[in-house]
């Protein structure tokens, strides 16, 4: 666990944070990325292919002496019985399909139900969750431009203080991926159906979904606190939580922040924590980078 994180803000938000001693946790519905926590669980194959694909595997196991991954499972036992009959009576495809396809059709309905249940859970969790986003670094040029309003805002250095059991002490790192969370693959689904080899259920948990973003956002090096408290007023797409004064360690002002804003925010910050330190960003002459001077 890191001992501190950084929060980029514009100057108005910085004033609101210091004026109230509160940090805003926002609904995913307010995020600037419509793919962030707002995707649905979707299979990467056509579900209607499931019965035929499963039947082909059944046929392979009946015709060949492949070892059974789980001989005690009901479907596995049925395959073994069909295999023994085929050795003495020949492989009767029509009879086997007549028995197997109705079962697979029923299982397909259960798969569709599972997907709908997970999506319902994700939707409700997204509606109920409020998220506070922080980052590992205070010198990212893109984030200064995007989140600190063209370098006129500020960045807060916030201590995690795990000994005080702060929300920030349980922040989790965002995972940047090529694609969103997907449903189980066709191969996994077939193995689950025939041999009771269950895929990892953690993949479908909302927590796995809530800390996952497109790899295009990797530069943000984001960590998150996801508040899953079920607030009564769902119409407010945010909730403000008070922070401990000692969490406010440092404030870094943008290279284009004006002196009046800096003076005003310094006064507000010192009212919260007299030990807070202040820095002003400056452009480095020989690099596309920022340096910071204590003020």
VOBA-1610 file (N, C-alpha, C; in pm, whole numbers, padded with zeros to 5 digits, always signed):
BEGIN
Unk+00084-00119+00000Unk+00000+00000+00000Unk+00089+00125+00000Unk+00052+00221-00081Unk+00124+00348-00087Unk+00090+00434+00034Unk+00183+00522+00073Unk+00154+00607+00188Unk+00085+00737+00150Unk+00078+00765+00019Unk+00002+00883-00024Unk-00036+00869-00172Unk-00134+00950-00211Unk-00176+00960-00351Unk-00191+01108-00386Unk-00217+01132-00516Unk-00238+01269-00563Unk-00376+01283-00626Unk-00434+01400-00607Unk-00566+01431-00664Unk-00556+01560-00743Unk-00579+01552-00874Unk-00579+01670-00961Unk-00716+01738-00956Unk-00717+01871-00950Unk-00844+01945-00947Unk-00828+02079-01019Unk-00940+02133-01065Unk-00937+02273-01109Unk-00942+02361-00984Unk-00925+02491-01000Unk-00911+02579-00885Unk-01042+02592-00807Unk-01156+02585-00877Unk-01285+02593-00808Unk-01308+02470-00720Unk-01277+02353-00775Unk-01293+02230-00697Unk-01197+02228-00579Unk-01076+02277-00600Unk-00980+02284-00490Unk-01035+02369-00376Unk-01096+02482-00412Unk-01156+02568-00310Unk-01270+02500-00237Unk-01351+02424-00311Unk-01464+02352-00249Unk-01413+02244-00153Unk-01308+02174-00192Unk-01251+02070-00106Unk-01199+02131+00024Unk-01124+02239+00011Unk-01064+02301+00130Unk-01167+02376+00214Unk-01268+02430+00148Unk-01371+02502+00222Unk-01460+02411+00304Unk-01476+02286+00259Unk-01566+02192+00328Unk-01491+02080+00400Unk-01362+02066+00371Unk-01281+01954+00421Unk-01344+01821+00381Unk-01391+01817+00257Unk-01457+01698+00206Unk-01408+01665+00066Unk-01407+01536+00035Unk-01369+01487-00097Unk-01492+01428-00164Unk-01508+01457-00291Unk-01629+01413-00363Unk-01607+01278-00430Unk-01699+01186-00401Unk-01706+01055-00465Unk-01818+01062-00568Unk-01787+01033-00693Unk-01883+01053-00802Unk-01941+00922-00854Unk-02062+00931-00905Unk-02123+00817-00972Unk-02051+00790-01104Unk-02035+00664-01142Unk-01978+00634-01274Unk-02055+00699-01388Unk-02181+00731-01365Unk-02260+00796-01469Unk-02207+00935-01501Unk-02124+00990-01412Unk-02064+01122-01435Unk-01925+01113-01498Unk-01875+00993-01521Unk-01739+00978-01573Unk-01729+01030-01716Unk-01610+01079-01751Unk-01590+01129-01887Unk-01570+01016-01988Unk-01547+00896-01941Unk-01530+00779-02029Unk-01656+00693-02022Unk-01736+00687-02130Unk-01861+00611-02126Unk-01841+00460-02118Unk-01717+00413-02132Unk-01688+00271-02119Unk-01649+00233-01976Unk-01628+00333-01892Unk-01577+00310-01756Unk-01689+00267-01662Unk-01692+00139-01626Unk-01792+00077-01537Unk-01931+00077-01601Unk-01944+00123-01724Unk-02076+00137-01786Unk-02100+00035-01896Unk-02014-00066-01906Unk-02034-00172-02004Unk-02122-00283-01948Unk-02180-00360-02037Unk-02254-00480-01998Unk-02169-00603-02025Unk-02197-00708-01950Unk-02131-00836-01972Unk-02181-00896-02103Unk-02087-00927-02193Unk-02125-00978-02325Unk-02038-01097-02362Unk-02096-01208-02408Unk-02014-01321-02456Unk-01938-01281-02582Unk-01822-01341-02604Unk-01747-01314-02727Unk-01775-01421-02833Unk-01888-01490-02820Unk-01931-01589-02919Unk-02083-01584-02927Unk-02136-01645-03031Unk-02282-01651-03048Unk-02337-01760-02957Unk-02421-01722-02862Unk-02474-01820-02767Unk-02551-01932-02837Unk-02609-01902-02951Unk-02685-02005-03023Unk-02595-02117-03077Unk-02463-02091-03078Unk-02368-02195-03121Unk-02338-02295-03010Unk-02380-02263-02888Unk-02346-02346-02773Unk-02394-02491-02786Unk-02521-02518-02822Unk-02566-02659-02829Unk-02486-02741-02931Unk-02468-02687-03053Unk-02395-02762-03156Unk-02249-02786-03116Unk-02184-02683-03062Unk-02043-02697-03022Unk-02029-02800-02910Unk-02122-02798-02816Unk-02117-02894-02705Unk-02143-03035-02756Unk-02235-03049-02850Unk-02267-03180-02905Unk-02146-03240-02977Unk-02066-03157-03042Unk-01946-03206-03109Unk-01846-03262-03008Unk-01835-03196-02892Unk-01744-03246-02788Unk-01796-03378-02732Unk-01928-03386-02711Unk-01988-03511-02663Unk-01956-03624-02761Unk-01971-03596-02888Unk-01945-03697-02991Unk-01799-03743-02988Unk-01707-03650-02969Unk-01565-03685-02964Unk-01535-03776-02845Unk-01597-03745-02731Unk-01571-03826-02611Unk-01640-03963-02618Unk-01752-03969-02689Unk-01820-04099-02704Unk-01741-04188-02800Unk-01691-04132-02908Unk-01622-04211-03010Unk-01479-04248-02972Unk-01420-04175-02879Unk-01280-04197-02843Unk-01266-04223-02693Unk-01159-04289-02657Unk-01135-04321-02516Unk-01059-04209-02446Unk-01105-04087-02466Unk-01042-03976-02395Unk-01068-03990-02245Unk-00968-03960-02161Unk-00993-03963-02016Unk-01095-03856-01979Unk-01184-03889-01888Unk-01288-03795-01846Unk-01233-03702-01739Unk-01243-03571-01758Unk-01193-03478-01656Unk-01261-03493-01521Unk-01388-03530-01523Unk-01462-03546-01397Unk-01564-03656-01416Unk-01522-03780-01391Unk-01607-03896-01421Unk-01728-03907-01330Unk-01730-03833-01220Unk-01841-03842-01125Unk-01956-03748-01159Unk-01932-03654-01250Unk-02038-03560-01287Unk-02144-03631-01371Unk-02267-03582-01361Unk-02379-03647-01430Unk-02360-03659-01579Unk-02318-03552-01645Unk-02299-03555-01789Unk-02184-03648-01826Unk-02080-03648-01744Unk-01966-03736-01771Unk-02007-03882-01761Unk-02088-03915-01663Unk-02138-04052-01650Unk-02219-04093-01772Unk-02301-04001-01820Unk-02383-04029-01938Unk-02296-04054-02060Unk-02188-03975-02074Unk-02097-03994-02186Unk-02030-04131-02178Unk-01990-04171-02060Unk-01927-04303-02043Unk-02023-04416-02079Unk-02150-04401-02040Unk-02251-04503-02075Unk-02269-04510-02226Unk-02279-04393-02291Unk-02294-04389-02437Unk-02171-04447-02506Unk-02054-04423-02449Unk-01930-04476-02507Unk-01931-04629-02505Unk-01970-04689-02393Unk-01973-04835-02382Unk-02077-04895-02476Unk-02192-04831-02487Unk-02295-04881-02579Unk-02248-04873-02723Unk-02175-04766-02756Unk-02127-04749-02893Unk-02029-04859-02932Unk-01955-04908-02834Unk-01857-05014-02863Unk-01925-05144-02904Unk-02044-05169-02852Unk-02114-05295-02881Unk-02226-05278-02982Unk-02287-05159-02984Unk-02404-05138-03070Unk-02379-05037-03182Unk-02259-04977-03183Unk-02230-04875-03283Unk-02276-04738-03235Unk-02217-04638-03296Unk-02251-04501-03257Unk-02380-04460-03327Unk-02485-04440-03249Unk-02615-04403-03303Unk-02637-04253-03278Unk-02590-04176-03375Unk-02587-04031-03361Unk-02726-03973-03337Unk-02824-04016-03413Unk-02959-03959-03401Unk-03016-03981-03262Unk-02994-04100-03207Unk-03046-04130-03073Unk-02977-04044-02966Unk-02846-04031-02980Unk-02771-03952-02882Unk-02812-03805-02889Unk-02827-03753-03010Unk-02868-03614-03025Unk-03009-03591-02971Unk-03096-03690-02991Unk-03234-03677-02941Unk-03238-03666-02789Unk-03143-03731-02723Unk-03136-03724-02577Unk-03065-03597-02530Unk-02958-03560-02602Unk-02868-03454-02554Unk-02918-03313-02584Unk-02971-03289-02704Unk-03007-03153-02743Unk-03110-03088-02651Unk-03214-03160-02608Unk-03308-03095-02514Unk-03241-03048-02386Unk-03146-03128-02336Unk-03073-03088-02215Unk-02989-02963-02241Unk-02925-02958-02358Unk-02842-02843-02391Unk-02927-02718-02412Unk-03046-02735-02468Unk-03137-02622-02483Unk-03176-02564-02349Unk-03200-02652-02252Unk-03233-02606-02117Unk-03115-02531-02055Unk-02995-02585-02075Unk-02876-02520-02020Unk-02850-02385-02085Unk-02881-02373-02214Unk-02866-02245-02282Unk-02954-02139-02218Unk-03075-02179-02180Unk-03164-02087-02110Unk-03105-02042-01978Unk-03038-02134-01907Unk-02976-02100-01780Unk-02858-02005-01800Unk-02784-02023-01908Unk-02672-01934-01938Unk-02723-01793-01965Unk-02828-01782-02045Unk-02887-01650-02072Unk-02937-01585-01943Unk-02993-01665-01855Unk-03042-01613-01728Unk-02926-01563-01643Unk-02815-01639-01641Unk-02697-01598-01565Unk-02645-01464-01615Unk-02636-01448-01745Unk-02586-01322-01802Unk-02677-01206-01764Unk-02808-01227-01772Unk-02902-01120-01737Unk-02893-01085-01590Unk-02869-01186-01504Unk-02857-01161-01360Unk-02729-01082-01329Unk-02619-01119-01394Unk-02494-01046-01371Unk-02507-00902-01419Unk-02567-00882-01536Unk-02585-00746-01586Unk-02676-00664-01496Unk-02778-00727-01442Unk-02866-00657-01348Unk-02789-00617-01222Unk-02705-00709-01173Unk-02623-00679-01055Unk-02525-00567-01085Unk-02460-00572-01201Unk-02366-00467-01238Unk-02436-00332-01249Unk-02553-00331-01311Unk-02627-00206-01327Unk-02664-00146-01192Unk-02716-00230-01103Unk-02755-00181-00971Unk-02634-00135-00891Unk-02524-00208-00903Unk-02402-00170-00831Unk-02346-00040-00886Unk-02350-00023-01018Unk-02304+00102-01078Unk-02390+00219-01030Unk-02520+00199-01024Unk-02611+00304-00980Unk-02585+00341-00834Unk-02552+00241-00752Unk-02535+00265-00609Unk-02393+00308-00571Unk-02295+00284-00657Unk-02156+00311-00620Unk-02120+00458-00640Unk-02026+00502-00558Unk-01966+00635-00571Unk-01815+00615-00565Unk-01742+00677-00656Unk-01601+00644-00676Unk-01513+00768-00656Unk-01404+00750-00582Unk-01304+00856-00565Unk-01177+00811-00635Unk-01128+00892-00728Unk-01014+00856-00812Unk-00891+00939-00777Unk-00778+00872-00764Unk-00651+00938-00736Unk-00544+00877-00827Unk-00423+00929-00817Unk-00316+00882-00903Unk-00185+00873-00827Unk-00085+00811-00889Unk+00044+00791-00824Unk+00138+00910-00840Unk+00115+00994-00943Unk+00213+01098-00976Unk+00148+01237-00983Unk+00229+01337-00956Unk+00179+01475-00956Unk+00234+01558-01070Unk+00305+01495-01164Unk+00372+01573-01268Unk+00333+01531-01410Unk+00216+01471-01424Unk+00172+01426-01556Unk+00114+01544-01635Unk+00176+01576-01747Unk+00135+01694-01823Unk-00008+01684-01875Unk-00047+01565-01920Unk-00184+01549-01970Unk-00286+01570-01859Unk-00258+01518-01741Unk-00353+01531-01631Unk-00358+01674-01579Unk-00246+01742-01580Unk-00249+01885-01545Unk-00336+01962-01645Unk-00328+01925-01771Unk-00409+01994-01873Unk-00556+01958-01862Unk-00587+01829-01841Unk-00726+01783-01843Unk-00800+01809-01712Unk-00737+01775-01601Unk-00807+01776-01472Unk-00776+01899-01386Unk-00669+01969-01418Unk-00635+02091-01344Unk-00651+02213-01433Unk-00740+02201-01529Unk-00781+02311-01618Unk-00662+02389-01674Unk-00592+02322-01763Unk-00483+02388-01836Unk-00374+02441-01744Unk-00342+02366-01640Unk-00234+02399-01547Unk-00266+02519-01457Unk-00393+02558-01448Unk-00431+02668-01359Unk-00482+02618-01224Unk-00498+02487-01211Unk-00555+02430-01089Unk-00449+02387-00989Unk-00480+02278-00918Unk-00391+02232-00811Unk-00396+02081-00800Unk-00293+02026-00738Unk-00287+01883-00707Unk-00266+01868-00557Unk-00351+01788-00495Unk-00340+01760-00352Unk-00259+01632-00330Unk-00168+01637-00236Unk-00103+01514-00189Unk-00176+01470-00063Unk-00239+01352-00070Unk-00323+01303+00038Unk-00262+01176+00098Unk-00240+01178+00229Unk-00186+01061+00297Unk-00293+00954+00312Unk-00253+00828+00303Unk-00350+00719+00317Unk-00385+00692+00463Unk-00289+00706+00554Unk-00310+00687+00698Unk-00388+00559+00731Unk-00333+00444+00698Unk-00405+00318+00727Unk-00432+00298+00876Unk-00347+00355+00962Unk-00370+00339+01106Unk-00498+00410+01151Unk-00545+00504+01069Unk-00671+00573+01100Unk-00789+00516+01023Unk-00763+00408+00949Unk-00869+00338+00876Unk-00942+00432+00780Unk-00866+00511+00705Unk-00927+00603+00609Unk-00971+00528+00484Unk-01070+00579+00412Unk-01109+00515+00286Unk-00993+00503+00187Unk-00905+00604+00186Unk-00794+00602+00091Unk-00695+00489+00120Unk-00695+00439+00242Unk-00603+00331+00277Unk-00644+00198+00213Unk-00764+00190+00159Unk-00809+00067+00092Unk-00826+00088-00059Unk-00765+00194-00111Unk-00771+00218-00256Unk-00708+00101-00331Unk-00764+00072-00448Unk-00711-00036-00532Unk-00667+00020-00667Unk-00565-00042-00721Unk-00509+00004-00847Unk-00597-00037-00964Unk-00617+00054-01056Unk-00694+00025-01177Unk-00611-00063-01270Unk-00677-00161-01330Unk-00612-00248-01428Unk-00650-00201-01568Unk-00550-00179-01650Unk-00573-00131-01787Unk-00565-00248-01883Unk-00673-00269-01958Unk-00685-00387-02042Unk-00722-00350-02185Unk-00697-00446-02274Unk-00732-00428-02415Unk-00883-00428-02435Unk-00955-00512-02356Unk-01099-00529-02375Unk-01170-00530-02240Unk-01300-00504-02241Unk-01377-00510-02116Unk-01386-00653-02063Unk-01438-00667-01942Unk-01464-00799-01886Unk-01558-00874-01979Unk-01524-00997-02012Unk-01608-01079-02099Unk-01669-01194-02021Unk-01778-01245-02075Unk-01837-01365-02018Unk-01744-01482-02045Unk-01773-01595-01983Unk-01692-01715-02004Unk-01684-01749-02153Unk-01571-01804-02194Unk-01554-01843-02334Unk-01641-01965-02364Unk-01659-01993-02493Unk-01737-02110-02533Unk-01673-02238-02479Unk-01541-02247-02486Unk-01471-02365-02436Unk-01493-02382-02285Unk-01485-02272-02211Unk-01508-02279-02065Unk-01650-02323-02034Unk-01744-02271-02112Unk-01885-02303-02090Unk-01912-02452-02117Unk-01850-02505-02220Unk-01867-02647-02253Unk-01807-02734-02142Unk-01689-02700-02094Unk-01626-02778-01987Unk-01709-02772-01859Unk-01768-02657-01833Unk-01853-02642-01715Unk-01977-02731-01729Unk-02035-02731-01848Unk-02157-02808-01874Unk-02133-02958-01867Unk-02028-03004-01934Unk-02006-03148-01946Unk-01930-03208-01828Unk-01835-03132-01774Unk-01744-03191-01676Unk-01744-03120-01541Unk-01834-03025-01525Unk-01847-02951-01399Unk-01717-02881-01360Unk-01643-02834-01461Unk-01521-02756-01435Unk-01562-02609-01440Unk-01590-02552-01325Unk-01646-02416-01320Unk-01537-02312-01344Unk-01561-02216-01433Unk-01466-02105-01450Unk-01460-02020-01323Unk-01360-01936-01316Unk-01342-01851-01198Unk-01459-01753-01185Unk-01543-01767-01083Unk-01659-01678-01069Unk-01620-01535-01037Unk-01496-01513-00987Unk-01453-01377-00953Unk-01450-01287-01076Unk-01437-01349-01194Unk-01434-01269-01317Unk-01561-01185-01333Unk-01672-01238-01285Unk-01801-01171-01305Unk-01838-01078-01190Unk-01752-01067-01090Unk-01784-00980-00978Unk-01775-00833-01018Unk-01859-00751-00958Unk-01858-00608-00990Unk-01724-00545-00957Unk-01658-00594-00851Unk-01530-00536-00811Unk-01425-00553-00922Unk-01430-00663-00995Unk-01339-00683-01107Unk-01371-00586-01220Unk-01497-00557-01238Unk-01545-00466-01341Unk-01512-00321-01307Unk-01523-00284-01178Unk-01512-00145-01134Unk-01368-00092-01136Unk-01271-00182-01139Unk-01130-00139-01138Unk-01063-00172-01271Unk-01137-00168-01378Unk-01085-00204-01510Unk-01117-00093-01609Unk-01016-00052-01686Unk-01035+00053-01787Unk-00957+00016-01913Unk-00990+00086-02019Unk-00916+00068-02144Unk-00770+00108-02124Unk-00682+00037-02192Unk-00539+00063-02177Unk-00499+00201-02229Unk-00588+00266-02302Unk-00557+00401-02351Unk-00543+00501-02237Unk-00601+00465-02119Unk-00594+00552-02001Unk-00477+00517-01911Unk-00388+00433-01955Unk-00281+00383-01868Unk-00195+00495-01811Unk-00178+00602-01887Unk-00093+00713-01842Unk-00141+00775-01711Unk-00269+00754-01676Unk-00322+00815-01554Unk-00273+00745-01426Unk-00231+00620-01437Unk-00183+00544-01321Unk-00280+00559-01203Unk-00403+00526-01230Unk-00513+00555-01137Unk-00531+00448-01030Unk-00571+00494-00913Unk-00619+00410-00803Unk-00758+00459-00768Unk-00839+00369-00709Unk-00977+00404-00679Unk-01021+00357-00541Unk-01111+00435-00484Unk-01190+00391-00371Unk-01334+00382-00421Unk-01392+00263-00415Unk-01531+00244-00459Unk-01618+00229-00335Unk-01703+00327-00314Unk-01795+00327-00200Unk-01924+00260-00243Unk-01953+00145-00185Unk-02073+00070-00221Unk-02187+00090-00121Unk-02180+00195-00041Unk-02291+00225+00049Unk-02415+00259-00033Unk-02528+00211+00011Unk-02652+00229-00066Unk-02726+00352-00012Unk-02693+00466-00069Unk-02751+00591-00021Unk-02897+00602-00063Unk-02975+00663+00024Unk-03119+00672+00000Unk-03150+00759-00122Unk-03077+00868-00136Unk-03104+00959-00247Unk-03019+00921-00368Unk-03075+00837-00454Unk-03001+00791-00571Unk-02991+00899-00679Unk-03070+01006-00665Unk-03068+01111-00766Unk-02943+01197-00756Unk-02881+01202-00638Unk-02754+01273-00624Unk-02644+01183-00676Unk-02580+01224-00783Unk-02478+01140-00846Unk-02341+01161-00783Unk-02339+01193-00656Unk-02214+01209-00583Unk-02243+01204-00434Unk-02137+01185-00355Unk-02145+01196-00209Unk-02012+01254-00162Unk-02016+01344-00065Unk-01895+01408-00014Unk-01859+01350+00122Unk-01734+01302+00134Unk-01686+01243+00259Unk-01577+01331+00319Unk-01586+01353+00448Unk-01487+01435+00519Unk-01355+01358+00528Unk-01244+01432+00518Unk-01113+01369+00533Unk-01046+01419+00661Unk-00950+01342+00710Unk-00876+01376+00832Unk-00776+01488+00801Unk-00764+01591+00887Unk-00672+01702+00858Unk-00531+01657+00822Unk-00480+01554+00890Unk-00343+01508+00866Unk-00325+01445+00727Unk-00437+01413+00662Unk-00426+01359+00526Unk-00379+01465+00426Unk-00407+01591+00455Unk-00368+01699+00365Unk-00221+01732+00389Unk-00132+01676+00309Unk+00012+01691+00329Unk+00072+01805+00248Unk+00039+01808+00119Unk+00099+01908+00030Unk-00004+01950-00075Unk+00014+02074-00123Unk-00065+02122-00237Unk+00032+02178-00340Unk+00017+02131-00463Unk+00099+02176-00575Unk+00011+02261-00667Unk+00049+02386-00686Unk-00028+02475-00773Unk+00029+02472-00914Unk-00060+02484-01013Unk-00017+02478-01151Unk+00072+02594-01191Unk+00148+02574-01297Unk+00240+02679-01341Unk+00166+02803-01390Unk+00036+02790-01419Unk-00044+02905-01464Unk-00145+02949-01358Unk-00135+02896-01237Unk-00225+02938-01129Unk-00191+03082-01090Unk-00296+03164-01066Unk-00267+03303-01032Unk-00246+03321-00882Unk-00179+03428-00846Unk-00136+03451-00708Unk-00254+03469-00614Unk-00363+03528-00661Unk-00480+03547-00574Unk-00541+03413-00534Unk-00555+03323-00629Unk-00608+03190-00598Unk-00516+03116-00502Unk-00386+03126-00526Unk-00290+03058-00439Unk-00302+03109-00296Unk-00308+03240-00280Unk-00318+03299-00147Unk-00446+03255-00076Unk-00556+03255-00150Unk-00685+03217-00090Unk-00684+03070-00047Unk-00634+02983-00131Unk-00634+02840-00099Unk-00534+02806+00011Unk-00425+02881+00016Unk-00330+02859+00126Unk-00396+02884+00261Unk-00473+02992+00268Unk-00542+03023+00393Unk-00640+02914+00432Unk-00716+02864+00336Unk-00813+02757+00364Unk-00742+02630+00409Unk-00632+02598+00341Unk-00559+02474+00373Unk-00497+02481+00512Unk-00440+02594+00547Unk-00375+02607+00678Unk-00476+02602+00792Unk-00601+02637+00763Unk-00706+02623+00864Unk-00735+02475+00893Unk-00711+02391+00794Unk-00733+02246+00812Unk-00612+02182+00877Unk-00495+02207+00819Unk-00371+02148+00870Unk-00259+02252+00861Unk-00220+02311+00973Unk-00115+02414+00972Unk+00020+02363+00919Unk+00037+02232+00913Unk+00165+02174+00868Unk+00171+02149+00718Unk+00065+02181+00646Unk+00062+02153+00503Unk+00170+02233+00431Unk+00229+02174+00327Unk+00333+02239+00249Unk+00277+02279+00113Unk+00333+02387+00056Unk+00283+02440-00070Unk+00397+02449-00172Unk+00362+02416-00297Unk+00459+02417-00405Unk+00396+02480-00529Unk+00482+02538-00612Unk+00437+02597-00739Unk+00511+02528-00852Unk+00433+02483-00951Unk+00494+02418-01067Unk+00563+02520-01157Unk+00669+02476-01222Unk+00736+02560-01320Unk+00776+02475-01440Unk+00778+02535-01556Unk+00819+02465-01677Unk+00971+02451-01679Unk+01017+02330-01705Unk+01160+02310-01721Unk+01201+02351-01862Unk+01315+02414-01875Unk+01354+02472-02003Unk+01406+02369-02103Unk+01465+02262-02054Unk+01529+02165-02144Unk+01449+02037-02161Unk+01328+02032-02103Unk+01245+01912-02112Unk+01098+01950-02124Unk+01019+01856-02175Unk+00874+01869-02165Unk+00834+01814-02030Unk+00856+01892-01926Unk+00835+01842-01791Unk+00816+01959-01696Unk+00768+01925-01576Unk+00747+02024-01471Unk+00843+02000-01356Unk+00884+02109-01293Unk+00953+02104-01165Unk+00866+02175-01063Unk+00897+02159-00936Unk+00815+02221-00831Unk+00905+02293-00731Unk+00869+02419-00701Unk+00941+02497-00602Unk+00853+02519-00481Unk+00910+02502-00363Unk+00835+02525-00240Unk+00811+02674-00224Unk+00690+02710-00184Unk+00655+02851-00169Unk+00604+02877-00027
//
